[in-house]
């Protein structure tokens, strides 16, 4: 899942070296939380107008997780 998130975000940002993804262990409900950090200048590119790109990334992550019988949550920081 981490590779999927990285490949999606890599195409959106200019500063690819600033991409950092942290993965938390699954909590008691089985949800794995991914924390995405990008450069401040690229934050708007990842979030998009009215959060549309962020919502699309979260949808792709949930779809990929469903194929692996996982539950994921993405936090963009």
N, CA, C and O atoms as CSV, one atom per row, in Angstrom:
chain,resi,resn,atom,element,x,y,z
A,1,UNK,N,N,0.828,-1.190,0.000
A,1,UNK,CA,C,0.000,0.000,0.000
A,1,UNK,C,C,0.871,1.252,0.000
A,1,UNK,O,O,0.531,2.264,-0.613
A,2,UNK,N,N,1.990,1.163,0.693
A,2,UNK,CA,C,2.896,2.300,0.761
A,2,UNK,C,C,3.437,2.631,-0.639
A,2,UNK,O,O,3.587,3.803,-0.987
A,3,UNK,N,N,3.726,1.610,-1.426
A,3,UNK,CA,C,4.231,1.811,-2.780
A,3,UNK,C,C,3.170,2.435,-3.675
A,3,UNK,O,O,3.482,3.278,-4.517
A,4,UNK,N,N,1.920,2.026,-3.496
A,4,UNK,CA,C,0.823,2.601,-4.267
A,4,UNK,C,C,0.688,4.083,-3.973
A,4,UNK,O,O,0.576,4.891,-4.895
A,5,UNK,N,N,0.698,4.444,-2.712
A,5,UNK,CA,C,0.589,5.847,-2.316
A,5,UNK,C,C,1.756,6.651,-2.864
A,5,UNK,O,O,1.564,7.758,-3.368
A,6,UNK,N,N,2.962,6.108,-2.772
A,6,UNK,CA,C,4.134,6.823,-3.260
A,6,UNK,C,C,4.043,7.064,-4.761
A,6,UNK,O,O,4.358,8.157,-5.231
A,7,UNK,N,N,3.617,6.057,-5.518
A,7,UNK,CA,C,3.540,6.214,-6.972
A,7,UNK,C,C,2.482,7.233,-7.374
A,7,UNK,O,O,2.660,7.939,-8.367
A,8,UNK,N,N,1.398,7.324,-6.636
A,8,UNK,CA,C,0.359,8.315,-6.930
A,8,UNK,C,C,0.880,9.717,-6.659
A,8,UNK,O,O,0.752,10.606,-7.501
A,9,UNK,N,N,1.461,9.914,-5.495
A,9,UNK,CA,C,1.909,11.244,-5.073
A,9,UNK,C,C,3.105,11.699,-5.893
A,9,UNK,O,O,3.255,12.891,-6.162
A,10,UNK,N,N,3.955,10.768,-6.291
A,10,UNK,CA,C,5.156,11.108,-7.051
A,10,UNK,C,C,4.816,11.838,-8.349
A,10,UNK,O,O,5.556,12.725,-8.775
A,11,UNK,N,N,3.716,11.474,-8.969
A,11,UNK,CA,C,3.302,12.122,-10.207
A,11,UNK,C,C,2.702,13.498,-10.010
A,11,UNK,O,O,2.563,14.256,-10.970
A,12,UNK,N,N,2.346,13.831,-8.788
A,12,UNK,CA,C,1.690,15.109,-8.518
A,12,UNK,C,C,2.645,16.219,-8.083
A,12,UNK,O,O,2.421,17.388,-8.398
A,13,UNK,N,N,3.698,15.863,-7.368
A,13,UNK,CA,C,4.544,16.870,-6.729
A,13,UNK,C,C,5.767,17.201,-7.577
A,13,UNK,O,O,6.165,16.423,-8.444
A,14,UNK,N,N,6.353,18.361,-7.317
A,14,UNK,CA,C,7.590,18.757,-7.985
A,14,UNK,C,C,8.807,18.265,-7.212
A,14,UNK,O,O,9.769,17.785,-7.812
A,15,UNK,N,N,8.775,18.380,-5.872
A,15,UNK,CA,C,9.899,17.994,-5.032
A,15,UNK,C,C,9.700,16.559,-4.540
A,15,UNK,O,O,9.150,16.329,-3.463
A,16,UNK,N,N,10.158,15.599,-5.351
A,16,UNK,CA,C,9.947,14.187,-5.024
A,16,UNK,C,C,10.783,13.732,-3.829
A,16,UNK,O,O,10.457,12.728,-3.196
A,17,UNK,N,N,11.849,14.455,-3.516
A,17,UNK,CA,C,12.691,14.077,-2.383
A,17,UNK,C,C,12.030,14.383,-1.047
A,17,UNK,O,O,12.435,13.839,-0.020
A,18,UNK,N,N,11.015,15.247,-1.045
A,18,UNK,CA,C,10.344,15.629,0.199
A,18,UNK,C,C,9.202,14.695,0.573
A,18,UNK,O,O,8.587,14.872,1.625
A,19,UNK,N,N,8.905,13.711,-0.260
A,19,UNK,CA,C,7.804,12.784,0.029
A,19,UNK,C,C,8.226,11.844,1.150
A,19,UNK,O,O,9.232,11.142,1.042
A,20,UNK,N,N,7.449,11.839,2.221
A,20,UNK,CA,C,7.704,10.925,3.331
A,20,UNK,C,C,6.372,10.277,3.713
A,20,UNK,O,O,5.365,10.960,3.901
A,21,UNK,N,N,6.388,8.962,3.822
A,21,UNK,CA,C,5.176,8.219,4.173
A,21,UNK,C,C,5.477,7.391,5.409
A,21,UNK,O,O,6.393,6.568,5.415
A,22,UNK,N,N,4.698,7.619,6.454
A,22,UNK,CA,C,4.828,6.846,7.689
A,22,UNK,C,C,3.610,5.942,7.824
A,22,UNK,O,O,2.478,6.359,7.578
A,23,UNK,N,N,3.857,4.713,8.215
A,23,UNK,CA,C,2.780,3.730,8.350
A,23,UNK,C,C,2.668,3.312,9.810
A,23,UNK,O,O,3.640,2.849,10.408
A,24,UNK,N,N,1.483,3.477,10.378
A,24,UNK,CA,C,1.234,3.039,11.747
A,24,UNK,C,C,0.780,1.580,11.736
A,24,UNK,O,O,0.243,1.090,10.743
A,25,UNK,N,N,1.001,0.912,12.836
A,25,UNK,CA,C,0.502,-0.454,12.978
A,25,UNK,C,C,-1.021,-0.422,13.044
A,25,UNK,O,O,-1.594,0.563,13.510
A,26,UNK,N,N,-1.683,-1.472,12.590
A,26,UNK,CA,C,-3.156,-1.488,12.649
A,26,UNK,C,C,-3.658,-1.323,14.081
A,26,UNK,O,O,-3.116,-1.913,15.015
A,27,UNK,N,N,-4.699,-0.513,14.233
A,27,UNK,CA,C,-5.271,-0.297,15.568
A,27,UNK,C,C,-6.229,-1.424,15.911
A,27,UNK,O,O,-6.299,-2.419,15.190
A,28,UNK,N,N,-6.965,-1.278,16.999
A,28,UNK,CA,C,-7.850,-2.350,17.457
A,28,UNK,C,C,-8.979,-2.663,16.472
A,28,UNK,O,O,-9.554,-3.752,16.508
A,29,UNK,N,N,-9.296,-1.705,15.589
A,29,UNK,CA,C,-10.326,-1.938,14.572
A,29,UNK,C,C,-9.743,-2.476,13.275
A,29,UNK,O,O,-10.478,-2.741,12.324
A,30,UNK,N,N,-8.413,-2.641,13.230
A,30,UNK,CA,C,-7.761,-3.165,12.042
A,30,UNK,C,C,-7.459,-2.117,10.989
A,30,UNK,O,O,-7.183,-2.461,9.840
A,31,UNK,N,N,-7.506,-0.845,11.355
A,31,UNK,CA,C,-7.268,0.237,10.405
A,31,UNK,C,C,-5.802,0.653,10.467
A,31,UNK,O,O,-5.280,0.977,11.533
A,32,UNK,N,N,-5.154,0.638,9.317
A,32,UNK,CA,C,-3.771,1.088,9.207
A,32,UNK,C,C,-3.783,2.548,8.768
A,32,UNK,O,O,-4.420,2.892,7.772
A,33,UNK,N,N,-3.087,3.402,9.499
A,33,UNK,CA,C,-3.055,4.831,9.191
A,33,UNK,C,C,-1.746,5.156,8.479
A,33,UNK,O,O,-0.664,4.800,8.946
A,34,UNK,N,N,-1.864,5.836,7.343
A,34,UNK,CA,C,-0.703,6.309,6.595
A,34,UNK,C,C,-0.634,7.822,6.734
A,34,UNK,O,O,-1.626,8.518,6.517
A,35,UNK,N,N,0.541,8.328,7.098
A,35,UNK,CA,C,0.775,9.763,7.232
A,35,UNK,C,C,1.633,10.199,6.055
A,35,UNK,O,O,2.756,9.724,5.890
A,36,UNK,N,N,1.105,11.100,5.240
A,36,UNK,CA,C,1.815,11.582,4.063
A,36,UNK,C,C,2.345,12.980,4.326
A,36,UNK,O,O,1.592,13.881,4.694
A,37,UNK,N,N,3.648,13.154,4.135
A,37,UNK,CA,C,4.288,14.458,4.288
A,37,UNK,C,C,4.880,14.845,2.938
A,37,UNK,O,O,5.611,14.064,2.329
A,38,UNK,N,N,4.563,16.055,2.468
A,38,UNK,CA,C,5.149,16.585,1.238
A,38,UNK,C,C,5.666,17.994,1.525
A,38,UNK,O,O,5.391,18.562,2.582
A,39,UNK,N,N,6.410,18.546,0.581
A,39,UNK,CA,C,6.919,19.905,0.734
A,39,UNK,C,C,5.746,20.886,0.807
A,39,UNK,O,O,4.684,20.646,0.234
A,40,UNK,N,N,5.954,21.969,1.505
A,40,UNK,CA,C,4.888,22.969,1.689
A,40,UNK,C,C,4.392,23.503,0.347
A,40,UNK,O,O,3.199,23.760,0.184
A,41,UNK,N,N,5.310,23.673,-0.623
A,41,UNK,CA,C,4.916,24.192,-1.939
A,41,UNK,C,C,4.056,23.196,-2.718
A,41,UNK,O,O,3.293,23.598,-3.597
A,42,UNK,N,N,4.167,21.931,-2.412
A,42,UNK,CA,C,3.405,20.900,-3.120
A,42,UNK,C,C,2.105,20.520,-2.419
A,42,UNK,O,O,1.338,19.711,-2.942
A,43,UNK,N,N,1.850,21.080,-1.265
A,43,UNK,CA,C,0.654,20.718,-0.501
A,43,UNK,C,C,-0.625,20.978,-1.297
A,43,UNK,O,O,-1.545,20.161,-1.274
A,44,UNK,N,N,-0.687,22.087,-1.983
A,44,UNK,CA,C,-1.869,22.416,-2.783
A,44,UNK,C,C,-2.085,21.447,-3.921
A,44,UNK,O,O,-3.225,21.157,-4.284
A,45,UNK,N,N,-1.007,20.945,-4.488
A,45,UNK,CA,C,-1.118,19.973,-5.584
A,45,UNK,C,C,-1.698,18.651,-5.092
A,45,UNK,O,O,-2.447,17.990,-5.812
A,46,UNK,N,N,-1.353,18.270,-3.871
A,46,UNK,CA,C,-1.816,16.999,-3.323
A,46,UNK,C,C,-3.262,17.110,-2.844
A,46,UNK,O,O,-4.036,16.162,-2.978
A,47,UNK,N,N,-3.624,18.255,-2.290
A,47,UNK,CA,C,-4.982,18.429,-1.781
A,47,UNK,C,C,-5.951,18.770,-2.908
A,47,UNK,O,O,-7.047,18.213,-2.959
A,48,UNK,N,N,-5.576,19.659,-3.798
A,48,UNK,CA,C,-6.430,20.029,-4.919
A,48,UNK,C,C,-7.519,21.002,-4.519
A,48,UNK,O,O,-7.691,21.315,-3.341
A,49,UNK,N,N,-8.248,21.473,-5.508
A,49,UNK,CA,C,-9.339,22.413,-5.253
A,49,UNK,C,C,-10.448,21.712,-4.484
A,49,UNK,O,O,-10.963,20.677,-4.905
A,50,UNK,N,N,-10.798,22.288,-3.369
A,50,UNK,CA,C,-11.841,21.780,-2.477
A,50,UNK,C,C,-11.570,20.329,-2.055
A,50,UNK,O,O,-12.500,19.589,-1.736
A,51,UNK,N,N,-10.294,19.931,-2.057
A,51,UNK,CA,C,-9.923,18.602,-1.588
A,51,UNK,C,C,-10.233,17.472,-2.541
A,51,UNK,O,O,-10.274,16.313,-2.128
A,52,UNK,N,N,-10.452,17.779,-3.804
A,52,UNK,CA,C,-10.845,16.737,-4.755
A,52,UNK,C,C,-9.745,15.715,-5.003
A,52,UNK,O,O,-10.020,14.517,-5.077
A,53,UNK,N,N,-8.505,16.172,-5.133
A,53,UNK,CA,C,-7.408,15.233,-5.388
A,53,UNK,C,C,-7.163,14.363,-4.156
A,53,UNK,O,O,-6.949,13.157,-4.275
A,54,UNK,N,N,-7.194,14.977,-2.974
A,54,UNK,CA,C,-7.010,14.214,-1.737
A,54,UNK,C,C,-8.103,13.153,-1.597
A,54,UNK,O,O,-7.832,12.026,-1.181
A,55,UNK,N,N,-9.319,13.514,-1.940
A,55,UNK,CA,C,-10.433,12.563,-1.865
A,55,UNK,C,C,-10.228,11.415,-2.857
A,55,UNK,O,O,-10.522,10.261,-2.545
A,56,UNK,N,N,-9.724,11.735,-4.048
A,56,UNK,CA,C,-9.471,10.702,-5.054
A,56,UNK,C,C,-8.346,9.765,-4.604
A,56,UNK,O,O,-8.427,8.555,-4.812
A,57,UNK,N,N,-7.301,10.321,-3.988
A,57,UNK,CA,C,-6.199,9.488,-3.488
A,57,UNK,C,C,-6.718,8.552,-2.402
A,57,UNK,O,O,-6.374,7.370,-2.381
A,58,UNK,N,N,-7.541,9.076,-1.507
A,58,UNK,CA,C,-8.097,8.240,-0.435
A,58,UNK,C,C,-8.970,7.125,-1.007
A,58,UNK,O,O,-8.948,6.000,-0.507
A,59,UNK,N,N,-9.735,7.431,-2.052
A,59,UNK,CA,C,-10.580,6.426,-2.687
A,59,UNK,C,C,-9.735,5.314,-3.305
A,59,UNK,O,O,-10.063,4.136,-3.171
A,60,UNK,N,N,-8.650,5.685,-3.981
A,60,UNK,CA,C,-7.759,4.684,-4.567
A,60,UNK,C,C,-7.105,3.823,-3.492
A,60,UNK,O,O,-6.959,2.612,-3.659
A,61,UNK,N,N,-6.717,4.450,-2.399
A,61,UNK,CA,C,-6.101,3.708,-1.299
A,61,UNK,C,C,-7.091,2.709,-0.694
A,61,UNK,O,O,-6.728,1.567,-0.414
A,62,UNK,N,N,-8.331,3.135,-0.495
A,62,UNK,CA,C,-9.343,2.227,0.055
A,62,UNK,C,C,-9.622,1.070,-0.899
A,62,UNK,O,O,-9.803,-0.067,-0.464
A,63,UNK,N,N,-9.657,1.361,-2.204
A,63,UNK,CA,C,-9.907,0.301,-3.188
A,63,UNK,C,C,-8.762,-0.710,-3.202
A,63,UNK,O,O,-8.996,-1.917,-3.263
A,64,UNK,N,N,-7.537,-0.221,-3.145
A,64,UNK,CA,C,-6.387,-1.124,-3.097
A,64,UNK,C,C,-6.356,-1.938,-1.819
A,64,UNK,O,O,-5.994,-3.115,-1.829
A,65,UNK,N,N,-6.734,-1.311,-0.725
A,65,UNK,CA,C,-6.749,-2.007,0.558
A,65,UNK,C,C,-7.837,-3.078,0.583
A,65,UNK,O,O,-7.640,-4.144,1.167
A,66,UNK,N,N,-8.966,-2.811,-0.037
A,66,UNK,CA,C,-10.063,-3.775,-0.057
A,66,UNK,C,C,-9.657,-5.060,-0.786
A,66,UNK,O,O,-10.111,-6.150,-0.437
A,67,UNK,N,N,-8.805,-4.921,-1.792
A,67,UNK,CA,C,-8.329,-6.105,-2.520
A,67,UNK,C,C,-7.448,-6.974,-1.644
A,67,UNK,O,O,-7.336,-8.178,-1.874
A,68,UNK,N,N,-6.810,-6.363,-0.625
A,68,UNK,CA,C,-5.932,-7.099,0.281
A,68,UNK,C,C,-6.579,-7.353,1.637
A,68,UNK,O,O,-5.893,-7.704,2.597
A,69,UNK,N,N,-7.885,-7.178,1.719
A,69,UNK,CA,C,-8.636,-7.343,2.970
A,69,UNK,C,C,-8.054,-6.492,4.100
A,69,UNK,O,O,-7.868,-6.962,5.222
A,70,UNK,N,N,-7.774,-5.235,3.776
A,70,UNK,CA,C,-7.246,-4.290,4.754
A,70,UNK,C,C,-8.182,-3.094,4.854
A,70,UNK,O,O,-9.061,-2.899,4.014
A,71,UNK,N,N,-7.977,-2.303,5.889
A,71,UNK,CA,C,-8.661,-1.024,6.045
A,71,UNK,C,C,-7.577,0.030,6.236
A,71,UNK,O,O,-6.674,-0.142,7.055
A,72,UNK,N,N,-7.667,1.115,5.480
A,72,UNK,CA,C,-6.634,2.139,5.574
A,72,UNK,C,C,-7.265,3.515,5.764
A,72,UNK,O,O,-8.424,3.750,5.424
A,73,UNK,N,N,-6.457,4.413,6.320
A,73,UNK,CA,C,-6.830,5.800,6.511
A,73,UNK,C,C,-5.635,6.630,6.112
A,73,UNK,O,O,-4.515,6.340,6.534
A,74,UNK,N,N,-5.846,7.665,5.301
A,74,UNK,CA,C,-4.749,8.518,4.858
A,74,UNK,C,C,-4.872,9.892,5.493
A,74,UNK,O,O,-5.918,10.536,5.414
A,75,UNK,N,N,-3.792,10.332,6.121
A,75,UNK,CA,C,-3.727,11.670,6.678
A,75,UNK,C,C,-2.644,12.428,5.940
A,75,UNK,O,O,-1.498,11.983,5.870
A,76,UNK,N,N,-3.008,13.574,5.392
A,76,UNK,CA,C,-2.057,14.408,4.666
A,76,UNK,C,C,-1.619,15.522,5.596
A,76,UNK,O,O,-2.435,16.320,6.057
A,77,UNK,N,N,-0.319,15.568,5.868
A,77,UNK,CA,C,0.198,16.530,6.827
A,77,UNK,C,C,1.243,17.398,6.185
A,77,UNK,O,O,1.802,18.279,6.839
